[in-house]
Amino acid sequence: MPSFKIDTSTAMVFVATAPEPKMANKKTGERAIDRDTSAPLSTVGLLISDEGEGNLYQVTIPETGYPEGLAPGMPVKVVGLKARDWENEFNGQKRHGISFRGRDHPGGLTMTDLTMWLEATAGLTAAGGVGYAKVRAPRAYWALVGLPTALTRFGFTYRSTMDVCGLTVQPSGLRAFMTRNVARREVQPVPPKIRRVRGTSTGLRVTLRLPAGLEPADVAAASERLRHAWGVHSVTVVETKPGFVELRMTGYDVLRRVRMPRKAAPHDMIVPVALREDGTAFERDYRKAPMALTLGANQSGKSMYQHNLIKGLAQLPVALVGVDCKRGVEQSGYAPRLSALVTTPDDAASLFGILVAEMEDRFDLLSKQGASEIWELPDALRPVPVVVLVDEVAELFLISSKKDEERRERIVTGLIRLAQMARAVGIYLEICGQRFGSDLGKGATMLRAQLTGRVVHRVNDKQTAEMGLADIAPDAVPAASLIQMDRPGTAVAADTSGGWSKIRTPAVTQEEVVAVCRKYAHLVPDLPFLEPFRPYAPVAPADAPSLVKPRPVTE
């Protein structure tokens, strides 16, 4: 039978299976012998890859034609590889096929030279580095690989993707006439016009001009289909102005390892506390949402949210008032930066009464100056903003005996009055708890209705999620109910506009927050009405050496 030479000079060849003896008679164990060299024959499995195609071959080579120590995965070089047709008859049946044979050493199967080793190693290293970067350094992977790939896919498939997702409209009569009669082309549906494409460190931003007949809700409804079509992690639709929407695509799960944007810093009455799933910072803006409610079960990350909030507020010129009825175990460490701290329901009742009186005094000031809120006053007359941080609000509502009803009534009345009117005078409420509904008693539902901002972490039951979100953003309830336990700090943030987003707070220890409170202790304002509740703040030990010199004891 004729033989044919196979050229492997441009191929990458790897050992697939280690050499095994080739038998002439398996029953007797007789080895097959090479007729030319009388050397025993062996078979080696080789994976040959060339021009994007890979094939597995069983090659017969004399034992003297390959080095010792061949193992699967090793790159090798084949010299003199030949293919030969064969045909025989066995038990009355004809069989045929192709056998592969390598020449004897030094030309059969040899270890590759240094250049081939370097090429193979470099390729494997690059592939491993890309895989490592995708898991451990997603920002670098997105900048080097993900962003160019996403831009290419978006550019080539934009029109067809919009068409299959139902985000196209029929062109106007004039445009259809010009296309059909002037351009001599088929009239096609019109997708939203791309106004701007901008890459970011976490994803891609695309601004679209919506044609007549489409609204932002149509694009938002197709966001999941767009995510799969363009191969990104998520697509969020934001209306920037009438007729324009922005597609905020994230190339990877930014909530897996939270890294706040560099420009996110506390300013005015705005505190960045978490990261949204679209890569932007979630900010607690007290001018837009003066009163807020934060819910979450144990170990859900609710305390982490408070850590980030207090860390940011401590850097602003505001008065911080803490209400911690767990004997101050959560907030006592922040004493250097607190203007007031109460740790029992009785003290809380007195504090809310004083805050209501201060609110009325500030209203008198606004009335005299002809202003509707403190931000219209000049700096010299403007009172200091006050942020009241209530931890575990249920402790203020629950009573153990009938004699505590009067105290509870005073607390609830004070909270409701502050929630209804205190925004104009610069007094803001931050209510936190595990559950907050009508089962707490009279006044709970009325107070909740006044809390504009809502942040719901992982909860133990769907009813708790509904208490925080159902009245302002019903679509967010399922998302809050599905938060995983292994992702503490993840929450759903919503407001009375109906919009909501998934967020996650960065990990901040209580020691870090305490250090920030000590650093900015000089920002504590002088407010006489809060002086009775001013907590004791121990002075931190100085790092400088003591000036007291020891004197030996003499008899």
Buried (B, 14 or more C-beta within 10 A) or exposed (E): EEEEEBEBEEBBBBBBBEBEEBBEEEEEEEBBBBEEBEBBBBBBBBBBEBEEEEEEBBBBBBBEBBEEEBEEEBBBBBBBBBBBEEEEEEEEEEEEEEBBBBBBBEEBBBBBEEEBEEEBEEEEEEEEBEEEBBEEBBBBBBBBBBBEBBBEBBEEBBEEBBBEBEBBBEBEEEEBEBBEEEEEEEBEBBBBEBEEBEBBBBBBBBBBEBBEEBEBEBBBBBBEBBBEBBBBBBBBBBBEEEBBBBBBBBBBEBBEBBEBBEEBEBEEBBBBBBBBBBBBBBBBBBBEBBBBBBBBBEEBBBBBBBBBBBBBBBBBEBBBBBBBBEEBEBBBBBBBBBBBBBBBBBBBBBBBBBBBEBBEEBBEBBEEBEBEBBEEBEEEEBBBBBBBBBBBBBBBBBBEEEEEEEBBBBBBBBBBBBBEBBBBBBBBBBBBBBBBBEEBBEBBBBBBBBBBBBBBBBBEEEBBBBBBBBEBBEEBBEBBBEBEEEBBBBBBBBBBEEBBBBBBBBBBEBEEBBBBBBBBBEBBBEBEBBEEBBBEBEEEEEEEEEEEEEEEEEE
